[in-house]
Amino acid sequence: MDKHQIVIIGGGSAGIAAALGAYESGIKDILIVEIANECGGILQQCIHNGFGLHTFNEELSGPSYAEKYFNLIKDIPEIKITYNSTVIKIENDNVLTIQSTEGLIKVKADAVIMATGCRERPAGAIGIKGNRLEGVYSAGSAQKYCNKQGLLVGKNVFILGSGDIGLIMARRMTLEGAHVLGVAEIMPYSNGLARNIKQCLEDFDIPLYLSHTVESVHGDGRLSSITLIEVDDKLQKIEGSEQEIECDLLLLSVGLIPENNLIEELGVKLDPRTKGAIVDDTYMTSIPGIFACGNALHVHDLVDYVSQEGRRCGKACGEYVLGKQNKNKIINNVLGNGVSYMVPQSFHFGNDVDFMFRVRKVFKECTIHIYGDGFDKKIKKLGIVPSEMQKASITAEELKNLHGDLSWEVIE
Amino acid sequence: MYDVIIIGAGITGSLIAHDLSKYNLNVLLLEKGNDVAGGATGANSAMIHSGHDPKPNTLKCKYNVLGNRMYPQLCEELKVSFKQIGAFVAATSIEEEKQLEVLAKQCIDRQIPYELLDGDKARNLEKNLSDDVTKVLSLPTTGIITPWEVTMAACEEAMLNSVELKLNYEVKTIRKDNDKFIVNNELETKVLINCAGVHCDDITNMLRTSPYKVEAKKGEYYILDHTGEKLVSRVIYPVPTAKGKGVLAIPTIHDNILLGPNSDYIEDKEDTSTGSGLDYVKREINKTIKNIPFNKMLHNYAGLRPHIDLNDFYIQEDDQIENFIHVAGIESPGLTAAPAISMDVVENIVVPKFNATKKEHYQKRNAYVKMHEMSDEEKTELIKNNPDFGKIVCRCEKISLGEIKDCINRKCGATTIKGVKMRCRPGMGRCQGSFCEAEVFKILAQETKLNVKSIKQNKNGSEVVSSFAKEDL
């Protein structure tokens, strides 16, 4: 059986960065297992620009960002990549079964990093009523048809959900010759980045229907119309507000779910809020030796943050493998008013920690209050929304007098 | 001229074609849709009932009991999946317990193995059985299959043995001319078998006033993902009522869980939309099962059961038109009954008409390649011979490129996205095809050499591609 110090599952933005981080921490033997015939993951179908402002100080397309980041690792002999390869099983003691065109091989790793990305929430999970019709697609699937194969899966498009992929696809489909009729969002605010609302909808005069959802789909074989319905402040459908909109394509951008099937079966504890693994500040999960980062851990808004997190995870994983990790006591984050999730869920006393979290609703002027016995910090914010990931970096020095848990809340 | 034309390639039509293919007969199977198993066969409870439930002295009872006994061997012969996982009928009141006694008595009469267990004992075996369940009837001979797999395999093997299958062929007219039938003024046959499901009466009305009327009874289902702990390991029925078998929890061959069905009459015989029935399913299932992980909901679907006003199957040669055979009203337990119905129709009605002899050289089909059922050694060997089996296309269900090509490049092979999905499962998993559908599309286009604009998702009129990018600018 082949042995590696670290095996990284997934060669997308998180996986590449994790490899770099692990290498920088002194690891000499890293294997990336990539399902496709190239690295980059979902970036390879994200041909729009806007990637890399934080990492490379320029706005790149997805494939360019992937290439530029990949160039940082491609000549490092300590990092090996196996393409067209899928980990089909992880057993105890980090024994992985990898299926590829070469056959089936088993490898043993000192540590495994899950960088498997996320998947789209499918139509079946939200229960739209009506026939099973051609013309109902997740936005990412339509994006793949369009950007990778040059094929449009509809001409008159309606989009449900104002997540970023939905917004990006509103613009893409328009540019490729389709007619985008509108975007419906069940919440009273958009779930996408502000810049995407501006650049993808407003610039193309595409209406955004806030507090609306799709009640049902109609057609025979192919979608011919949808029924749009308004919802009240409790998200209950308002009878009588139905309107029928003729369209042949309904795109769904209704949420992303971290992909954790492999480790879920191993018994890794997941956070019901992030749907990713529960990790400490070294990105180690509840099973020692298994780490997670990127969209497999929690869904990010910017790839730059995925790369940063991947790199931190790789470095921490490397320190674990080399026996250099901080073995101090663990401090838990306690989430109070307004905070919907926090990664990492806990951290080691004595480490500098980068916290990433999201808020539950739109807050105008507010304060993030972080406190515990021996620690109190307030961060003023001018306005924050659930769609934008929040970051807070706190040093070990600041936390040195903390006893017990660390609490977080948003004060309006 | 054909000896036999069968109208409808659902489970009964296909099994009849398959049984007939063993004889020296010239057989044609007609199907209106672009694939087989597209009607009631494609959307039902996917299970093999023991036969405890149908009313005594009905055809439903006779064929159900017999069909249950035939399935293990049939599935072995066709090289398709079958698992005898057993079932519980769960009672939650004194009244319902009495009903269990009636069912137990029927089991004795029909020589069906059974056991009565009290609630706690049953919960030891099925920990998610509701706390309200006081007693269960355990039925070890209940099984599960993948209904379209059986149908597709039967069609494939029938075709290997020179049965002709015409897809996309809608029967619009039939006339009888002396001792032959003429379909759509172009196809001639001596014997005509009507397996047209919800359209059986429409077909019969082309020859005579139909002695029955088929109504479509819609049943809606949820499918739950197979990750994590199993909700149930056997089929869980509530105690049946006058309306039917009630809302069930059914494990599938691939460890998903089906929840359903409801049962509503509908006007439009093509209306498989889902709606309020799903809310009913959600409410009713709580009667027998607890801890249902609705967050694992993958998909929902509706099937139409062809119900006839005679309240039983209608299987016989027409009493006015010789050589016209009805196989009508095949609602539940139709899937279970199908092999027994087919055997009866073929052996006792059709074959004697021709004095047909059995073929000397009968060709068996090869099983679909199912890597998930293989050992690591078998997989390695397979990949060594053909690297396509190493390349995973569907990451959720771990389906390889080789498996997808295999299900396209064979008799009765897949020609649509759904056809591929039903035969080898890419898109059946957690992402519901969001990652792999475009890949599957590309493979279909390459393998079938069809124009990309003509490739369909599902039924006719469901072409995937509207235009090329920028074509309309």
Interface residues (C-beta under 8 A of the other chain):
Chain A: I35 N84 T86 I88 T97 Q99 S100 T101 E102 G103 L104 R119 E120 P122 A123 G124 A125 G127 K129 G130 N131 R132 L133 E134 G135 S138 G140 S141 K144 Y145 C146 K148 Q149 G150 L151 L152 V153 G154 K155 E176 G177 A178 S216 D220 G221 R222 D248 L249 I257 E259 N261 E264 E265
Chain B: I223 T227 G228 E270 D271 T272 S273 T274 G275 L278 M297 L298 H299 N300 Y301 D376 K379 T380 I383 K384 P387 D388 G390 K391 I392 R395 C396 K398 S400 R430 C431 Q432 G433 S434 F435 E437 A438 F441 K442 V452 K456 Q457 N458 K459 N460 G461 S462 E463 V464 V465 S466 S467 F468 A469 K470 E471 D472 L473
